[in-house]
């Protein structure tokens, strides 16, 4: 599986310039986006609750201005006003619902006044998410989690909304075997080949970028 279209940072920087900024990324995974964020910013601190993923990020996506750390969104270890921007990269909907509001509150705490909090979140659209639901693949059916995260983003009172921007990532699979390995489907496997062929082995994941300013 490879990304053949990814415009998140280009779209973000039309609103928020990352140059010379200290950025915190929440939910960095193996650092796929981290290294791209770091190339555009002064310094990136990237956190992820999984020790295994942080170790992989350090091995495969390391730069001098990236500091990878194990950490959770709802309990940040950083001091007040330490960052110019916080970016949740497809991670807020993975925070337990009872802790989401605290995760947003913590992000608000560690960003300077006048700084930004950015949420990149998946929507319910696109044939990538159709495959997640139909085949119980990748992260499966997260519609309730996504909806609650979006509600929480919009209902929090501690920041000012700047922009909401539609986004998408397009993935290409080399083969049926590539899909199986990358997406780990758990049901309706007999239908996968026809699904992939009907979509030319290209799946689109629709996303939403929400940008807020800390006041």
N, C-alpha and C positions, 0 to 999 in steps of 0.2 A: 504494500500500500504506500502510495506516495502522494503528497500534496501537489496539485498542479495549479492551484490558485489559492492565494492567501493574501488578503489586502488589509487585514486588521490594523497593522501599525501605520500604514499609509493613510488610512481613513482617520485613525486616532490623531495623527500629527497634523491634520488639517485644523484640528481644534486645540490640541495640547502638544506643544513642542517639547520633546524629551531632552534635547541638547542641554548639557550642563546641569541636568537634574539628577537628584538622588531618588531612586525609584525602589519601591518594595513590590515584588511580585508574589501574590498569594496563590498557591497551587501550581507550582512550576513543573511538576512531573519530572521527566528526565531532562528538562531544560531546552526543549525544542524551540520554544518561543523566547526563552530567557536569553539565549545568545544573541537573538535579533534585537531584543530590547536593549541589551547591554551595549551593542554596537552604536545605538542612537543616543545613549544617555551617559552621564558622568560616572555613575556607579549604580549597580543593581544588587540588591539583597533579594534572594529568591528562596521562599520557604515552601515546604511540602511535608505533610505528616509522616510519609513513608521513608524510613531510613534507607531502604533498598533503592528507592527511586532517586534519592539525593546522592547516594554513592554512584549511581549510574550517570547522573547529571554531571558530577565532578569529573568523571572519566571521559565522557563523550562530548560535553558542551561547555567546556571551561574557557574562561577568559580572565585576564588579570583584574578586570573591574567587576567580576561577579563573585559574590559571597553566597554560597549555597548553605542553607541551614535547615535542620529539622524543626518544624514548628507548626502550630495550629492557628487558624484564622481567628478563632474566638478567644485566644489568650496569647496575644503578641508580647514578645519579650523586649520590645523597643521603647525608647523614651518618647515623651510627648513632643510632637512637632519635628520628628527626626527626618521625615521624608518630604520631598516636593510632590510626590505622586504615589498612589497605591493602585496596582492593577490586579484585579481578580481575573485570572485566565481560565475560563470555563470551570470555575471551582466553587462559586457560592452555593449552587444547588446541591453540592455534595456535603455541605455543612449540615449537621442535624437541625431540623426545623426549630427546635427549642433554643438553638445556639446562634441562629442566623442573625438576629437583631444585634446580639453582642458582637458578632464578627464585624458587622458594619460599624458599630460604635467604636470598636477597637481601631479599625482603619481610620475613622474620623479623628481619633485621638493622636495617632502617630503622624498624621499629615499636618504640615504647617498651615496656618490660616492663609487663604488664597491659593492653596494647593488643590490637587485634584484626586478624586476617587473614580476609578474606571472599572466597569463591570463588562466583561465579555461573557455572554451567556448564550447557550443554545436555545433555539425556539422549537416549536413542534412541527416545523415545515421541512421539506426536502426529502429526497429518496434515501439519503443516508439514515435519517431517523426512521423512515419507513422500514428500512432493513433492520434497525434495532428492535422495533416492535414486532415485526413479522417473524423474525428468526431468533428473537431474544438474544441479539448479538451485541457486542461491545458493552455499553452500559445499560442496555435493555430499555424498558419503558419507564422513562423518568418524567412523564408529563406532570404529575402532581408536584414533584420536587421543583421542576422548572417554574411552574406557575406560582408556587409559594415564594420562591426566591425573587421572582419578578415583582410580586406584590410587596415583598419586604423592601426591595430596592426603592420602589416608588413611594412607600408610606413612611420611610424614615425621615425625621424632621431636622436632622442635624446638618444638612447641607443643601446647596441650591442646585437645581437641575440646569445643566448647560446644553446637553444635546442627547438625542437618541438616534442612532445611525444603524440602518440595516447592513448586515454583513453576511458573508458566506465563505466557506472553505470547500474546495472541490478536490475529491480524492479519486485516484485512478488505481485500479487493481490489475495486476499482471495476469491473473488467472483465478479460477475457482479455488485452487489451493491457497493462493495468496489471501483471498477473502477469508477462508477458513482459519488460516493462521493468524491473520490480523484482527479479525472480528470475533472469533470464538463463538459462533452461533450454536444455540442449544435446542432449537426446534425447527420443524418444517424444512429440514435440510435438503429434501428431495426437490424443493422448489427453488433452491438458490441459483442453480445454473441458468434456469429460464429467466429469473429476475435479473441476473447480471447481464445476460445477453440482451435482454430488452432495454437495458440502460447503458449498453456499450461499455460495461465495466467501469463506468464513471458515476460516482455518487456525490450529490451536493448536500452539504450540511449548512442549514441557514442559522445565522447567529444574530445577536443584537448587541450593539455597543451603547451602554448608558454611561454618560459622563456627568459628574457632579463636582461642584466647587465647594470647598470647605470655607465656611464663613465664621 
